[in-house]
Amino acid sequence: MALNKKKQAFRYLLFDVAGSALAWTFFNLYRKRVIESNLFGIDIRFSPDYKFYLGLVFFTLFWVSMFGLVGLYHDPYRKSRLREFGASLTITIIGTIVLFFVLLIDDYVVAYQNYYRILLAMFLFVFVLTYLPRLVITTQTIHRIHNRKIGYPTIIVGSGKKAIQTYNDINSEKISQGYRIIGFIDLPNGVRVNQSLILGSVNNIPEVVARYGIEEVILAIDNESPQTLTTILNLLVPLNVNIKAIPSMYDILLGKVKLNRIIGTTLVDVSFEPMPAWQANLKEMIDYFIAIVGLLLSAPVALILMAVIKITSKGPVIFKQERIGQHGKPFHIYKFRSMYVDAEANGPALSNQSDPRVTPVGRFMRKTRLDEIPNFINVLIGDMSIVGPRPERQYYIDQLVKVAPHYLHLQKVKPGITSWGQVKYGYAENIEQMVERLKYDLLYLENMSLYIDFKIMIYTILTIFKGKGV
């Protein structure tokens, strides 16, 4: 059965909305019937008014946002009940404290103990009414996975003894881990699996992943060489897949294998998430906020630039060009045109400080990076982030990969308007300089955090005011 992630995430969202709304209703009943009735010594009836309904909307949106922030709607078919319990408990405690100081601290009470009762009541109503439905959905999903009613489309990279053994082990498990093996990626070695199960060779991995909607990749390679593994990982890392590997006895003895499942075949998780879920979600929210504010604040300057560009040179004001984004997906980047029309009539060429193709106005825009104002539109569309490796054209990526195959690792994340490579190195004028700048972007990828993002933004602002762009 195919996995419908949007539908599954919507189920969690729908029950959280209902649970939050019920929690607000029961909480207000408790305040009126228990706290305020005891305060005034009379039986106070609960009668919803417009303040109640305004609070209901705010309360529900607040909790859904908090749950989304910590990643409770992310990857809805790969849930651990224990981790979900911890995340739900933690975010409910934090959220309850926040709401207490925002909404309830000015409540009139006879004794301070009532504050504790109000705080505890809100926590219990929210936690019980949102977590329990979530637990039911997660438990049902896990049971369906264990019973092989649903599974993740999976390929095994390898076609020798280890690959065959892995295939047999997974298919003979009484309790499924969710791997629905579609086939194998062929490697040149002795023993071969059934030819009908071969989906392609190593170079076909991106096409196979796209064609079959692969979500899991298991590396089961006999006598793997570092070069072979590097080639495979360079192809896999940019793709939106989870990568697992069969651990060797050497890895186990060195303690490199961490047990994340009690049952099933032992696999090492090779994939990595550049940022924790809550940081990644917060980064996306910050991206949208900065893009909207950036477009509004830069509107007067943008209008002036558009007029000047139109007056001083022929051609469109906005320049559109295809670039390669996250997971190798092409998109169109938008910039203010800084070159003369048909500047690349003789083929693609990187720009430099004395490039005659750049217009006088374009030279000023590049130094101040004002030509990138329309990039905010790309952020709102969802193709780019504020901070991330700068996107390149396929023409240059093909050349880069020949000398630096690890460039493809940058496609693990969204490209950005500004980057660590751009801040520390600047614009590249040739492939050699692009390779040199690559190490800064890889360093960013390995150390991604909101702190690093803010640091890069500050350096970028300083660059703009100093006019040190190219």
C-alpha positions as CSV (number, residue, x, y, z in Angstrom):
1,M,0.0,0.0,0.0
2,A,1.4,3.4,-1.0
3,L,2.3,5.9,1.8
4,N,0.3,9.1,1.8
5,K,2.4,11.3,4.1
6,K,0.2,14.4,3.6
7,K,-2.9,12.5,4.6
8,Q,-1.2,10.9,7.6
9,A,0.2,14.3,8.8
10,F,-3.3,15.8,8.4
11,R,-4.7,13.1,10.7
12,Y,-2.3,14.1,13.4
13,L,-3.1,17.8,12.7
14,L,-6.9,17.3,12.8
15,F,-6.8,15.5,16.1
16,D,-4.5,18.1,17.6
17,V,-6.9,20.8,16.5
18,A,-9.8,18.9,18.1
19,G,-7.8,18.1,21.2
20,S,-6.6,21.7,21.7
21,A,-10.2,23.0,21.2
22,L,-11.5,20.6,23.8
23,A,-8.7,21.4,26.2
24,W,-9.6,25.1,26.0
25,T,-13.3,24.3,26.6
26,F,-12.7,22.1,29.6
27,F,-10.1,24.5,31.0
28,N,-12.6,27.3,30.9
29,L,-15.2,25.1,32.5
30,Y,-12.8,24.4,35.3
31,R,-11.9,28.0,35.8
32,K,-15.6,29.0,36.0
33,R,-17.1,26.1,37.9
34,V,-14.2,25.4,40.3
35,I,-11.8,28.3,40.7
36,E,-14.1,31.3,40.3
37,S,-17.0,29.6,42.1
38,N,-14.8,29.0,45.1
39,L,-13.5,32.5,44.9
40,F,-16.9,34.2,45.0
41,G,-18.7,31.6,47.0
42,I,-21.5,31.2,44.4
43,D,-22.2,28.8,41.6
44,I,-20.9,30.5,38.4
45,R,-22.3,29.1,35.1
46,F,-20.0,28.8,32.1
47,S,-21.5,30.9,29.2
48,P,-19.2,31.2,26.1
49,D,-18.8,34.7,24.8
50,Y,-16.7,36.3,22.1
51,K,-13.6,36.3,24.3
52,F,-14.0,32.6,24.7
53,Y,-14.1,32.0,21.0
54,L,-11.2,34.4,20.3
55,G,-9.2,32.5,22.9
56,L,-10.3,29.2,21.3
57,V,-8.8,30.3,18.0
58,F,-5.6,31.6,19.5
59,F,-5.2,28.6,21.9
60,T,-5.6,26.1,19.1
61,L,-3.3,27.9,16.7
62,F,-0.7,28.2,19.4
63,W,-0.6,24.5,20.2
64,V,-0.7,23.3,16.6
65,S,2.2,25.7,15.9
66,M,4.2,24.4,19.0
67,F,3.6,20.8,18.0
68,G,4.7,21.6,14.4
69,L,7.7,23.4,15.6
70,V,9.1,20.3,17.4
71,G,8.5,18.2,14.3
72,L,5.5,16.1,15.5
73,Y,4.0,16.4,12.0
74,H,7.3,15.6,10.3
75,D,7.8,12.1,8.7
76,P,4.5,10.8,10.1
77,Y,5.1,7.2,9.2
78,R,8.4,6.9,11.1
79,K,7.4,7.6,14.7
80,S,8.8,6.2,17.9
81,R,6.2,6.2,20.7
82,L,8.8,6.8,23.3
83,R,10.4,9.8,21.5
84,E,6.9,11.1,20.7
85,F,6.0,10.9,24.4
86,G,9.1,12.9,25.4
87,A,8.6,15.5,22.7
88,S,4.9,15.9,23.6
89,L,5.6,16.1,27.3
90,T,8.4,18.7,26.9
91,I,6.6,21.0,24.5
92,T,3.4,20.8,26.6
93,I,5.2,21.9,29.7
94,I,7.0,24.8,27.9
95,G,3.8,25.9,26.1
96,T,1.7,25.8,29.3
97,I,4.2,28.0,31.1
98,V,4.2,30.5,28.2
99,L,0.4,30.6,28.0
100,F,0.2,31.0,31.8
101,F,2.3,34.2,31.7
102,V,0.6,35.5,28.5
103,L,-3.1,34.8,29.4
104,L,-3.5,33.8,33.1
105,I,-1.0,35.7,35.3
106,D,-3.4,38.6,35.8
107,D,-6.2,36.3,37.0
108,Y,-7.6,37.4,40.4
109,V,-7.1,34.7,42.9
110,V,-7.6,34.5,46.7
111,A,-4.6,32.3,47.3
112,Y,-1.5,31.8,45.2
113,Q,-2.2,28.0,45.3
114,N,-4.9,28.6,42.7
115,Y,-2.2,29.6,40.3
116,Y,-0.7,26.1,40.6
117,R,-4.1,24.6,40.1
118,I,-4.8,26.6,37.0
119,L,-1.3,25.8,35.6
120,L,-1.7,22.1,36.3
121,A,-5.2,22.0,34.9
122,M,-4.1,23.5,31.6
123,F,-1.2,21.1,31.3
124,L,-3.3,18.1,32.0
125,F,-6.1,19.0,29.7
126,V,-3.7,19.8,26.8
127,F,-1.4,16.8,27.3
128,V,-4.1,14.2,27.7
129,L,-6.4,15.5,25.0
130,T,-3.7,15.9,22.4
131,Y,-1.2,13.1,23.3
132,L,-3.7,10.2,23.6
133,P,-5.2,10.6,20.1
134,R,-1.6,10.9,18.8
135,L,-0.6,7.8,20.6
136,V,-3.5,5.9,19.1
137,I,-2.7,6.9,15.5
138,T,1.0,6.1,16.0
139,T,0.2,2.7,17.5
140,Q,-2.1,1.8,14.7
141,T,0.5,2.9,12.1
142,I,3.2,0.8,13.8
143,H,1.0,-2.2,13.9
144,R,0.2,-1.8,10.2
145,I,4.0,-1.6,9.4
146,H,4.7,-4.7,11.6
147,N,2.0,-6.6,9.7
148,R,3.4,-5.5,6.3
149,K,0.2,-3.6,5.4
150,I,2.2,-0.5,4.6
151,G,6.0,-0.1,4.0
152,Y,8.7,2.1,2.8
153,P,9.8,1.6,-0.9
154,T,13.4,0.3,-0.5
155,I,16.3,-0.7,-2.7
156,I,19.4,-2.6,-1.7
157,V,22.7,-1.3,-3.2
158,G,24.7,-4.5,-3.9
159,S,24.0,-7.7,-5.7
160,G,26.4,-10.2,-4.0
161,K,26.2,-12.5,-1.0
162,K,25.7,-9.7,1.6
163,A,22.8,-8.2,-0.5
164,I,21.1,-11.5,-0.9
165,Q,21.5,-12.3,2.8
166,T,20.0,-8.9,3.7
167,Y,17.1,-9.4,1.4
168,N,16.3,-12.8,2.9
169,D,16.7,-11.6,6.4
170,I,14.3,-8.7,5.9
171,N,11.7,-10.7,4.1
172,S,11.8,-13.5,6.8
173,E,11.3,-11.2,9.7
174,K,8.1,-12.1,11.6
175,I,7.7,-8.5,12.6
176,S,8.4,-6.2,9.7
177,Q,10.5,-3.0,10.2
178,G,8.7,-1.5,7.2
179,Y,11.2,-2.1,4.4
180,R,9.3,-3.0,1.2
181,I,12.2,-4.1,-1.1
182,I,11.6,-3.1,-4.7
183,G,14.9,-4.4,-6.1
184,F,18.7,-4.2,-6.2
185,I,21.4,-1.9,-7.6
186,D,23.9,-4.0,-9.4
187,L,27.6,-4.0,-8.5
188,P,30.3,-5.8,-10.4
189,N,31.0,-8.8,-8.1
190,G,30.9,-12.6,-8.2
191,V,27.5,-13.8,-7.1
192,R,24.4,-12.2,-8.6
193,V,20.8,-11.9,-7.5
194,N,17.9,-12.7,-9.8
195,Q,18.3,-10.5,-12.9
196,S,14.6,-9.6,-12.8
197,L,15.3,-7.8,-9.4
198,I,18.1,-5.7,-10.8
199,L,16.8,-2.1,-11.2
200,G,20.0,-0.6,-12.6
201,S,23.7,0.1,-11.9
202,V,25.3,2.6,-9.5
203,N,25.1,5.5,-12.0
204,N,21.4,4.9,-12.3
205,I,20.7,5.4,-8.6
206,P,19.1,8.9,-8.9
207,E,16.8,7.7,-11.8
208,V,15.8,4.5,-9.9
209,V,15.0,6.5,-6.7
210,A,12.8,9.0,-8.7
211,R,11.1,6.3,-10.8
212,Y,10.1,4.0,-7.9
213,G,9.6,6.7,-5.2
214,I,12.3,5.1,-3.1
215,E,12.5,6.2,0.6
216,E,15.0,3.8,2.0
217,V,18.4,2.7,0.7
218,I,20.3,-0.2,2.3
219,L,24.0,-0.5,1.5
220,A,25.0,-4.2,1.4
221,I,28.2,-4.3,-0.5
222,D,30.7,-7.1,-0.5
223,N,34.4,-6.1,-0.1
224,E,33.5,-2.5,-0.4
225,S,36.3,-0.1,-1.3
226,P,36.5,3.5,0.0
227,Q,36.2,4.7,-3.6
228,T,33.1,2.7,-4.3
229,L,31.4,3.8,-1.1
230,T,32.3,7.5,-1.8
231,T,30.8,7.3,-5.3
232,I,27.6,5.7,-4.0
233,L,27.2,8.2,-1.1
234,N,27.9,11.2,-3.3
235,L,25.0,10.1,-5.4
236,L,22.7,9.2,-2.5
237,V,23.3,12.1,0.0
238,P,21.6,14.8,-2.2
239,L,18.5,12.6,-2.6
240,N,15.6,12.7,-0.2
241,V,16.2,9.1,1.1
242,N,17.2,7.5,4.3
243,I,20.5,5.6,4.0
244,K,21.2,2.5,6.0
245,A,24.2,0.1,6.0
246,I,25.0,-3.4,7.2
247,P,27.6,-3.0,10.0
248,S,30.7,-5.0,9.9
249,M,32.0,-7.0,13.0
250,Y,34.8,-4.3,13.2
251,D,32.2,-1.6,13.5
252,I,30.4,-3.5,16.2
253,L,33.6,-4.2,18.2
254,L,34.5,-0.5,18.0
255,G,31.1,0.5,19.4
256,K,30.2,2.4,16.3
257,V,26.8,0.5,16.0
258,K,24.1,2.0,18.1
259,L,21.0,-0.1,18.6
260,N,17.9,1.8,17.6
261,R,15.6,-1.2,17.2
262,I,15.1,-4.2,19.5
263,I,13.7,-6.3,16.7
264,G,14.7,-7.0,13.1
265,T,17.9,-6.8,11.1
266,T,20.6,-4.6,12.5
267,L,21.3,-1.6,10.3
268,V,23.4,1.5,10.8
269,D,21.8,4.8,10.0
270,V,24.2,6.6,7.5
271,S,21.8,9.5,6.8
272,F,22.1,12.7,8.8
273,E,19.8,15.6,9.4
274,P,21.7,18.8,9.2
275,M,19.5,20.4,11.9
276,P,17.2,19.2,14.6
277,A,13.5,19.2,13.5
278,W,12.6,22.2,15.7
279,Q,15.5,24.2,14.4
280,A,14.7,23.3,10.8
281,N,11.1,24.3,11.3
282,L,12.0,27.5,13.0
283,K,14.5,28.3,10.2
284,E,11.7,27.9,7.7
285,M,9.5,30.3,9.7
286,I,12.3,32.8,9.9
287,D,12.9,32.5,6.2
288,Y,9.3,33.4,5.4
289,F,9.3,36.3,7.9
290,I,12.6,37.8,6.6
291,A,11.5,37.4,3.0
292,I,8.2,39.2,3.6
293,V,9.8,42.0,5.6
294,G,12.7,42.2,3.1
295,L,10.4,42.6,0.2
296,L,8.4,45.3,2.0
297,L,11.4,47.3,3.2
298,S,13.3,47.0,-0.1
299,A,10.2,48.0,-2.2
300,P,11.2,51.7,-2.6
301,V,14.8,50.8,-3.5
302,A,13.5,48.0,-5.8
303,L,11.2,50.4,-7.7
304,I,14.0,52.9,-8.2
305,L,16.3,50.1,-9.5
306,M,13.7,48.8,-11.8
307,A,13.2,52.2,-13.4
308,V,17.0,52.8,-13.7
309,I,17.6,49.4,-15.2
310,K,14.8,50.0,-17.7
311,I,16.1,53.4,-18.7
312,T,19.8,52.6,-18.9
313,S,19.8,49.3,-20.9
314,K,17.5,47.3,-23.2
315,G,15.9,44.2,-22.0
316,P,13.8,42.9,-19.1
317,V,14.2,44.2,-15.6
318,I,14.0,40.8,-13.9
319,F,16.5,38.1,-15.0
320,K,15.3,34.5,-14.7
321,Q,17.7,31.5,-14.9
322,E,17.4,27.8,-14.1
323,R,19.4,26.7,-11.1
324,I,19.6,23.4,-9.2
325,G,18.1,23.3,-5.8
326,Q,17.5,20.9,-2.9
327,H,17.6,17.2,-3.9
328,G,18.7,18.2,-7.4
329,K,15.4,19.8,-8.2
330,P,15.6,22.5,-10.9
331,F,14.0,25.9,-10.2
332,H,14.1,29.4,-11.7
333,I,16.0,32.0,-9.7
334,Y,14.9,35.6,-10.0
335,K,17.4,38.6,-9.9
336,F,17.5,42.1,-11.1
337,R,19.2,42.0,-14.5
338,S,22.8,43.2,-14.1
339,M,24.2,42.2,-17.5
340,Y,23.5,43.3,-21.1
341,V,21.0,41.2,-23.0
342,D,22.5,38.1,-24.7
343,A,25.5,38.3,-22.4
344,E,26.0,34.5,-22.8
345,A,25.4,34.3,-26.5
346,N,28.7,32.4,-26.8
347,G,27.9,30.1,-23.9
348,P,27.9,30.1,-20.1
349,A,30.7,32.1,-18.5
350,L,31.3,33.1,-14.8
351,S,31.6,36.8,-14.1
352,N,34.5,38.7,-12.7
353,Q,35.3,42.2,-11.4
354,S,36.1,43.6,-14.9
355,D,33.4,41.7,-16.8
356,P,32.4,43.9,-19.8
357,R,29.0,42.1,-19.9
358,V,28.0,43.8,-16.7
359,T,26.1,47.1,-17.0
360,P,27.2,50.2,-15.0
361,V,24.1,49.9,-12.9
362,G,24.6,46.1,-12.6
363,R,28.1,46.7,-11.3
364,F,26.7,48.8,-8.5
365,M,24.0,46.3,-7.7
366,R,26.5,43.4,-7.5
367,K,28.7,45.3,-5.1
368,T,25.8,46.0,-2.8
369,R,24.1,42.7,-3.7
370,L,20.9,44.6,-4.5
371,D,20.5,42.6,-7.6
372,E,19.5,39.7,-5.3
373,I,16.4,41.4,-3.8
374,P,14.1,39.3,-6.1
375,N,15.6,36.2,-4.4
376,F,13.1,36.9,-1.6
377,I,10.4,35.7,-4.0
378,N,12.3,32.4,-4.4
379,V,12.2,32.1,-0.6
380,L,8.5,32.7,-0.4
381,I,8.0,30.1,-3.2
382,G,10.0,27.6,-1.1
383,D,12.9,27.0,-3.6
384,M,15.4,28.9,-1.5
385,S,16.3,29.7,2.1
386,I,17.8,33.0,3.4
387,V,21.1,31.1,4.4
388,G,22.4,28.2,2.4
389,P,24.9,27.3,-0.3
390,R,24.4,29.4,-3.4
391,P,22.6,27.5,-6.2
392,E,24.5,26.7,-9.4
393,R,23.6,25.9,-12.9
394,Q,23.7,22.3,-14.1
395,Y,26.4,23.3,-16.6
396,Y,28.8,24.2,-13.8
397,I,27.7,21.4,-11.5
398,D,28.6,18.8,-14.1
399,Q,32.1,20.4,-14.2
400,L,32.4,20.6,-10.4
401,V,31.4,17.0,-9.8
402,K,34.2,15.8,-12.1
403,V,36.9,17.3,-9.7
404,A,34.9,17.5,-6.5
405,P,32.1,14.8,-6.4
406,H,31.3,15.8,-2.8
407,Y,29.8,19.0,-4.2
408,L,26.5,17.0,-4.5
409,H,26.3,16.9,-0.7
410,L,25.2,20.6,-0.8
411,Q,22.0,19.5,-2.4
412,K,20.9,18.0,0.9
413,V,19.6,21.4,1.9
414,K,17.9,24.4,0.3
415,P,20.2,26.8,-1.5
416,G,20.3,30.3,0.0
417,I,20.5,34.0,-0.8
418,T,23.7,34.2,1.2
419,S,26.1,31.5,2.3
420,W,29.2,30.9,4.5
421,G,31.2,30.4,1.2
422,Q,30.0,33.7,-0.1
423,V,30.8,35.5,3.1
424,K,34.2,34.0,3.7
425,Y,35.4,33.6,0.0
426,G,33.1,35.7,-2.2
427,Y,32.1,35.1,-5.7
428,A,34.0,32.6,-7.8
429,E,35.4,33.5,-11.2
430,N,36.3,29.9,-12.4
431,I,35.9,26.3,-11.5
432,E,39.0,26.2,-9.4
433,Q,37.7,29.0,-7.2
434,M,34.3,27.3,-6.9
435,V,36.1,24.2,-5.6
436,E,38.0,26.4,-3.1
437,R,34.8,28.0,-2.0
438,L,33.1,24.6,-1.7
439,K,35.0,23.8,1.6
440,Y,33.3,26.7,3.4
441,D,29.8,25.5,2.3
442,L,30.6,21.9,3.3
443,L,31.8,23.3,6.7
444,Y,28.4,25.1,7.0
445,L,26.6,21.9,6.1
446,E,28.3,20.0,8.9
447,N,27.7,22.7,11.5
448,M,24.3,24.0,10.5
449,S,22.5,25.8,13.3
450,L,20.3,28.9,13.8
451,Y,23.3,30.6,15.5
452,I,25.5,30.1,12.4
453,D,22.7,31.4,10.2
454,F,22.4,34.6,12.2
455,K,26.1,35.0,12.1
456,I,26.2,34.7,8.3
457,M,23.3,37.2,8.0
458,I,25.2,39.7,10.1
459,Y,28.4,39.3,8.0
460,T,26.2,39.6,4.8
461,I,24.7,42.9,6.1
462,L,28.2,44.2,6.7
463,T,29.2,43.2,3.2
464,I,26.3,45.1,1.7
465,F,27.0,48.3,3.6
466,K,30.8,48.0,2.8
467,G,30.0,47.4,-0.9
468,K,32.3,44.4,-1.1
469,G,30.2,42.2,-3.3
470,V,31.2,41.5,-6.9
